[in-house]
Amino acid sequence: MAQNGSVRKSRSNILVTGTTGTGKITTSFALAEATQLRHIIIRDLVCDELEDLMEEGGNIVDYHGCDFFPERWFDQVVVLQTDNTEAKESYPEDIVVALKSDTIEDITRNVASLTDWVGSWHPAT
């Protein structure tokens, strides 16, 4: 057991985040194939859960992005902007890595780098 009473995990967890169009799903899919880690697509879970509520109307949806919600759900989309340092403020500095993801070559390089990281990861002792 880990110090907080939870079961110690034997495999790593990776959060892939980024703005719309940065290749989150492409990167995650390729990384999951390369490492045999499970790929969880949040948008599918969220959309399935919200479908009935959104059809009724009367909702304000608060989320960090808009790239996966069906267009038919919204009559107004509000995009708030600021200098964002959220990941660096929310997680220890040594686990946050920013990767360039403008091209398929960038994604391929990122997947290779992350695959190497997964291969060298070990549970904390």
C-alpha positions as CSV (number, residue, x, y, z in Angstrom):
1,M,0.0,0.0,0.0
2,A,1.1,3.5,-0.7
3,Q,1.5,6.0,2.2
4,N,-2.1,7.5,1.8
5,G,-3.7,4.0,2.2
6,S,-4.3,3.5,-1.5
7,V,-3.0,0.6,-3.5
8,R,0.4,1.3,-5.1
9,K,0.1,1.3,-8.9
10,S,2.4,-0.9,-10.9
11,R,2.1,1.1,-14.1
12,S,2.4,4.8,-14.9
13,N,-0.4,7.2,-15.6
14,I,0.1,9.9,-18.2
15,L,-2.2,13.0,-18.7
16,V,-2.0,14.4,-22.2
17,T,-3.4,17.9,-22.4
18,G,-3.2,20.8,-24.8
19,T,-5.2,23.3,-26.7
20,T,-7.5,22.4,-29.6
21,G,-5.7,20.9,-32.6
22,T,-2.4,20.0,-30.9
23,G,-2.9,16.2,-31.6
24,K,-3.9,15.0,-28.1
25,I,-5.9,12.0,-29.4
26,T,-3.4,11.2,-32.1
27,T,-0.5,11.3,-29.6
28,S,-2.4,9.4,-27.0
29,F,-3.5,6.7,-29.4
30,A,0.0,6.1,-30.8
31,L,1.5,6.1,-27.3
32,A,-1.1,3.6,-26.0
33,E,-0.3,1.3,-28.9
34,A,3.5,1.7,-28.3
35,T,3.3,1.1,-24.6
36,Q,0.2,-1.1,-24.1
37,L,-1.2,1.5,-21.7
38,R,-5.0,2.1,-21.7
39,H,-6.2,5.1,-23.7
40,I,-9.1,6.8,-22.0
41,I,-10.9,9.3,-24.3
42,I,-12.6,11.7,-21.9
43,R,-14.7,13.3,-24.6
44,D,-16.6,10.0,-25.3
45,L,-17.3,9.5,-21.6
46,V,-18.5,13.1,-21.2
47,C,-20.6,13.2,-24.3
48,D,-22.3,10.0,-23.5
49,E,-23.1,11.2,-20.0
50,L,-24.4,14.6,-21.1
51,E,-26.4,13.7,-24.2
52,D,-29.9,13.7,-22.5
53,L,-29.2,16.8,-20.4
54,M,-28.1,18.8,-23.4
55,E,-31.1,17.7,-25.5
56,E,-33.3,19.2,-22.7
57,G,-31.5,22.5,-22.8
58,G,-31.0,25.0,-20.0
59,N,-27.3,24.2,-19.4
60,I,-24.0,26.1,-18.9
61,V,-21.1,23.8,-19.6
62,D,-17.8,24.8,-18.0
63,Y,-14.8,23.0,-19.6
64,H,-11.3,23.7,-20.6
65,G,-11.9,23.2,-24.3
66,C,-14.6,23.0,-26.9
67,D,-13.1,20.7,-29.5
68,F,-15.2,17.5,-28.8
69,F,-18.7,18.7,-28.0
70,P,-21.2,18.4,-30.7
71,E,-21.9,21.7,-32.4
72,R,-25.7,21.1,-32.1
73,W,-25.5,21.4,-28.3
74,F,-24.7,25.0,-28.1
75,D,-26.3,28.3,-29.1
76,Q,-23.3,30.4,-27.7
77,V,-19.7,29.5,-27.1
78,V,-17.6,31.7,-24.8
79,V,-13.8,31.5,-25.0
80,L,-12.1,33.0,-22.0
81,Q,-8.4,33.8,-22.5
82,T,-5.5,34.5,-20.1
83,D,-1.8,33.7,-19.8
84,N,-2.1,30.0,-18.7
85,T,0.3,28.4,-16.3
86,E,-2.3,25.9,-14.9
87,A,-0.3,22.7,-15.4
88,K,2.8,24.2,-13.9
89,E,0.8,25.5,-10.9
90,S,-1.2,22.3,-10.4
91,Y,1.5,19.6,-10.5
92,P,5.1,19.3,-9.3
93,E,7.5,21.0,-11.7
94,D,9.4,17.8,-12.3
95,I,6.4,15.9,-13.8
96,V,5.2,18.7,-16.2
97,V,6.7,18.6,-19.7
98,A,5.7,20.9,-22.6
99,L,6.1,19.3,-26.0
100,K,5.9,21.0,-29.4
101,S,3.1,19.4,-31.4
102,D,2.6,21.4,-34.6
103,T,3.3,18.6,-37.2
104,I,3.0,14.8,-37.5
105,E,6.8,14.7,-37.1
106,D,6.5,16.5,-33.8
107,I,3.8,14.0,-32.7
108,T,6.0,11.0,-33.8
109,R,9.0,12.4,-31.9
110,N,6.8,13.0,-28.8
111,V,5.4,9.5,-28.8
112,A,9.0,8.1,-29.1
113,S,10.1,10.2,-26.2
114,L,7.1,9.3,-24.0
115,T,7.5,5.6,-24.9
116,D,11.0,5.8,-23.6
117,W,9.8,7.5,-20.4
118,V,7.1,4.8,-19.9
119,G,9.8,2.1,-20.4
120,S,12.0,3.6,-17.7
121,W,9.3,4.5,-15.2
122,H,9.1,2.6,-11.9
123,P,6.9,3.0,-8.8
124,A,8.1,5.3,-6.1
125,T,9.7,3.5,-3.2
